[in-house]
Amino acid sequence: MKADNFTLKKYFERINYNSEINSHISTVSEIMQCQLFSVPFENIDVQAGKIVSLVPEEIVEKILVRNRGGYCYEVNGLFAMALEELGVPYIFVAGRPMIYPVRRPKTHMAIVAEVDGEKWLIDLGFGSNSIRKPMRLDVLDVEVVQDGYLFMLGKTDESRYRLKAFVEDEWVEQYEFDLYPQEWIDFVPANHLNSTHPDTIFVKKLIVVLHNPTGKVVLMGDTLKTVSNGITTKQFVSPENRTSILATHFGLVAPE
């Protein structure tokens, strides 16, 4: 995944990364967290009636220049550009979201990278229940703690993996995927569906998520949820206050 206007320098400035630059898992994990803590997951463009651009240069311009965020294709695509520059081998994988009441197509995009001789699931784009660090694919059916959040990878058959998150005192399936490599162009139909179909959550309501070291802040429709050290608070957000909430809590300026 490459873009003519992407540089590690601009990327690291955007995500506030100031540590070593190498291809070890500790570094990849730290870079992943820096992006999660700096670049919001958001669907503002979809809510404005736009189809999200998958042109790599436009993703870079949106996130690194205009300080916006994005949903899975954008934020994971941006991270893939960094992996490319770091010399980390990776593939895109197609995930089937399991959070809907009916079976859905494989519209989610995640990354599987090979780092330090191991394969790792990397995903910065599954909203409020995104994993917060890479997860090893050979650690199965084991609770993995990441900043106080619990995740678990399992297999549904020989070829398919399934990610679960512990949400409100129960394990909730998030998505399943296999290791068949996907090309960037393969996600164009899924992106169009997520940008336009009235049944998708992205079309139905505004979603903005920004993770932080102690939890996360989530704007879902007209509700702002703050989670800090396991304590959750909620508040109603009126339409006239939405712009200030986006700026204050997420560092976002919504487009005109």
ABEGO torsion letter per residue (X at the ends): XBBAABBAAAAAAAAGBABBBBABAAAAAAAAAAAAAABBBBAAAAAAGBBBBABAAAAAAAAAAAGBBEBAAAAAAAAAAAAAAAGBBBBBBBBBBAABABBBBBABBBBBBBBGGBBBBBBAAAEAABBABBBBAABBGBBBBBGGBBBBBBBABAABBBBBBBBGGBBBBABBBBABBBBAAAAAAAAAAAAABAABAAAABBBBBBBBAAEBBBBBEABBBBBBGGBBBBBBBBAAAAAAAAAAAAGBBBBX
